[in-house]
Amino acid sequence: MKRDMHPDYHPVVYRDRATGEQFLTRSTETSRDSVEWEDGNTYPLVVVDISAYSHPFWTGKSTLLDTAGNVEKFRRRYGDRARPPRR
């Protein structure tokens, strides 16, 4: 493998802007901000707008669409016509 070809891959702390939750992972992303982590080391801090801590799908606060209403609208418009037989 060639040297100095790939970016530096190092530990980074990500903070969710909405909830304030943080997690430590590895990334090539850098930041001017830093934070002291639970282990006593200082890591670059990257603030993100949304993560699994605040995303509606992962928090269980997502809303479902009314698909039954769409089916009823289709049936009112086209009726319960049977498909023509295949030949």
Number of C-alpha atoms within 10 A of each C-alpha: 5 5 5 7 7 9 9 11 11 13 17 23 22 22 20 18 16 14 12 12 13 18 11 15 10 11 14 11 14 17 12 7 10 14 15 12 16 8 6 8 8 14 19 19 23 19 15 13 11 14 17 11 17 18 14 13 11 11 10 9 10 10 8 6 8 8 9 9 10 11 11 12 12 12 12 10 9 9 10 9 7 6 6 6 5 4 3
